[in-house]
Amino acid sequence: MIDFFNVINHKSYVVNIEHITAINNFSQIAILNNGRECPISRRFIKELTEKYKRHCRKF
């Protein structure tokens, strides 16, 4: 099953969790496997981090 996360900030992004390679909580950015950086709002950083950790534990 593909797991998506809707990242809401001043722009809206839909991010496939499988394409996230790292999350920088300090600068609130998700780094994708193509090198792009996706800003994450303060409101959703904790939720995305937890979801990403659960995804990583599957492997």
Number of C-alpha atoms within 10 A of each C-alpha: 3 6 11 13 15 14 20 16 14 9 10 12 14 11 16 13 19 14 13 18 14 14 21 14 13 7 10 17 17 25 17 18 12 9 10 11 16 20 21 25 15 13 11 15 21 14 11 18 16 11 15 19 11 11 13 12 7 6 5
